[in-house]
Amino acid sequence: MKVLLLGTAGQLGRCVQDALRDGPAQLVPLTRHDLDLTDPAQLRAAFDQHRPDMVINAAAYNAVDRAETEAESAHQVNAQVPAQLAQLCVSRDAYLIHFSTDYVFDGQPQMGGAPYTEQALTHPLSVYGASKLAGEQAVLTSACRASVIRTSWLFSEYGTNFVKTMLRLANAVDPIQVVTDQRGCPTYAGDLAQVVKRLVAWDSSIAGPRPTGLFHYAGDTVISWYDFAQAIVASADAHGLLRQRPTLVPIKAAEFQSPALRPAYSALDSSLLTQELGVPASDWQRALLLVLARLKADRR
Ligand SMILES: NC(=O)c1ccc[n+]([C@@H]2O[C@H](COP(=O)([O-])OP(=O)(O)OC[C@H]3O[C@@H](n4cnc5c(N)ncnc54)[C@H](OP(=O)(O)O)[C@@H]3O)[C@@H](O)[C@H]2O)c1
């Protein structure tokens, strides 16, 4: 089986590449350098050249604040590209794995404050969230065999993410202000990559058709950015990654004055996918230690 990986240089793309390095499929990892996804002709040509059986779209426009003033670029990458990918996959009977976000929700308290399931009503607060919602709808309303996986608060040893930003700040700023009234589920991109691997390795002759539809996959606990920052700083200190331990100051999101609105609560209920695939929700605390150990090893 031939699998096209798009967004290979991103944090999830790199984790997927690691997870699929030794099989079970022939992986064709493409970066922006190989293929500008917003050029429809280039995208068609890549399909003609590689003839994939499966496509993993880890590419996205992820600059949540910048998207407020670059709506067209965000929609192009997050909505139009997945729509074209779905069409190309239909025409070649290829299976598509696409990713979306907890920012499709508005964070208003659910019944009993429970994490969002796949059935929950969407109502994005930001251009980024709206563009990702349009992308997932384009895939799900197409005739494409596809899984759309919403995830949240991704971190890893790769790319730019909250863990790496906190480490950088912790060695440069004291005190550090961190938002305390936004709560969600940190998710290790390496755990999400294992979910992808399960879908790639799916044996239809034993298990029936590969799962399709909308799924949530995220960390196993709901915390605030402030809680997350505390865990990062404490663990980084224990790993000897900090010159000195900074003071963390809890602030309200409104004080931060970021251009894009973010949901105050965006926890995702992962049970549908974890039961379907027999994988646990992301154990972000274990993963945080792993990521810090890898970052420490890289510094040597
Ligand atoms: N990060 C999070 O906290 C988070 C939270 C919820 C959901 N998600 C979703 O999870 C998925 C993976 O996110 P991530 O954090 O791994 O993203 P990421 O690190 O920002 O990587 C995205 C990749 O997409 C590539 N890309 C963007 N525009 C492109 C274009 N026109 N042509 C080709 N490649 C292009 C980027 O290339 P360059 O490297 O050249 O820019 C980058 O490598 C995305 O669907 C994202 O929306 C992420």
The ligand as a MOL file (V3000), in Angstrom:
LIG
                    3D

  0  0  0     0  0            999 V3000
M  V30 BEGIN CTAB
M  V30 COUNTS 48 52 0 0 0
M  V30 BEGIN ATOM
M  V30 1 N -0.9210 22.4690 16.8650 0
M  V30 2 C -2.0190 22.3320 17.5950 0
M  V30 3 O -2.0450 22.6370 18.7980 0
M  V30 4 C -3.2700 21.7640 16.9730 0
M  V30 5 C -4.4470 21.7420 17.7330 0
M  V30 6 C -5.6060 21.2130 17.1730 0
M  V30 7 C -5.5820 20.7110 15.8770 0
M  V30 8 N -4.4360 20.7610 15.1510 0 CHG=1
M  V30 9 C -4.4470 20.2210 13.7810 0
M  V30 10 O -3.5400 19.1340 13.7170 0
M  V30 11 C -2.9420 19.0750 12.4170 0
M  V30 12 C -1.4280 19.0480 12.5440 0
M  V30 13 O -0.9970 20.2490 13.1960 0
M  V30 14 P 0.5430 20.5600 13.4750 0
M  V30 15 O 0.6370 21.2150 14.7870 0
M  V30 16 O 1.3860 19.3720 13.1800 0 CHG=-1
M  V30 17 O 0.8030 21.6570 12.3420 0
M  V30 18 P 2.1650 22.3890 11.9400 0
M  V30 19 O 3.2810 21.9690 12.8190 0
M  V30 20 O 1.8450 23.8390 11.8240 0
M  V30 21 O 2.4380 21.8150 10.4900 0
M  V30 22 C 1.6300 22.1490 9.4090 0
M  V30 23 C 2.4100 21.8680 8.1450 0
M  V30 24 O 1.5930 22.2370 7.0270 0
M  V30 25 C 2.4480 22.7340 6.0420 0
M  V30 26 N 1.7650 23.6030 5.0950 0
M  V30 27 C 1.0310 24.7110 5.3490 0
M  V30 28 N 0.6160 25.2560 4.2010 0
M  V30 29 C 1.0880 24.4950 3.1900 0
M  V30 30 C 1.0070 24.5350 1.7830 0
M  V30 31 N 0.3560 25.5210 1.1450 0
M  V30 32 N 1.6130 23.5660 1.0550 0
M  V30 33 C 2.2890 22.5770 1.6670 0
M  V30 34 N 2.4120 22.4660 3.0060 0
M  V30 35 C 1.8250 23.4210 3.7510 0
M  V30 36 C 3.4730 23.5480 6.8120 0
M  V30 37 O 4.5980 23.7250 6.0140 0
M  V30 38 P 5.8030 24.7150 6.4440 0
M  V30 39 O 6.5340 23.9460 7.5150 0
M  V30 40 O 6.5920 24.8970 5.2110 0
M  V30 41 O 5.1470 25.9580 6.9500 0
M  V30 42 C 3.7280 22.6620 8.0260 0
M  V30 43 O 4.7870 21.7710 7.7970 0
M  V30 44 C -3.5140 20.2770 11.6600 0
M  V30 45 O -4.6330 19.8740 10.9040 0
M  V30 46 C -3.9460 21.2160 12.7450 0
M  V30 47 O -4.9610 22.1040 12.3360 0
M  V30 48 C -3.2780 21.2680 15.6720 0
M  V30 END ATOM
M  V30 BEGIN BOND
M  V30 1 1 1 2
M  V30 2 2 2 3
M  V30 3 1 2 4
M  V30 4 1 4 5
M  V30 5 2 4 48
M  V30 6 2 5 6
M  V30 7 1 6 7
M  V30 8 2 7 8
M  V30 9 1 8 9
M  V30 10 1 8 48
M  V30 11 1 9 10
M  V30 12 1 9 46
M  V30 13 1 10 11
M  V30 14 1 11 12
M  V30 15 1 11 44
M  V30 16 1 12 13
M  V30 17 1 13 14
M  V30 18 2 14 15
M  V30 19 1 14 16
M  V30 20 1 14 17
M  V30 21 1 17 18
M  V30 22 2 18 19
M  V30 23 1 18 20
M  V30 24 1 18 21
M  V30 25 1 21 22
M  V30 26 1 22 23
M  V30 27 1 23 24
M  V30 28 1 23 42
M  V30 29 1 24 25
M  V30 30 1 25 26
M  V30 31 1 25 36
M  V30 32 1 26 27
M  V30 33 1 26 35
M  V30 34 2 27 28
M  V30 35 1 28 29
M  V30 36 1 29 30
M  V30 37 2 29 35
M  V30 38 1 30 31
M  V30 39 2 30 32
M  V30 40 1 32 33
M  V30 41 2 33 34
M  V30 42 1 34 35
M  V30 43 1 36 37
M  V30 44 1 36 42
M  V30 45 1 37 38
M  V30 46 2 38 39
M  V30 47 1 38 40
M  V30 48 1 38 41
M  V30 49 1 42 43
M  V30 50 1 44 45
M  V30 51 1 44 46
M  V30 52 1 46 47
M  V30 END BOND
M  V30 END CTAB
M  END
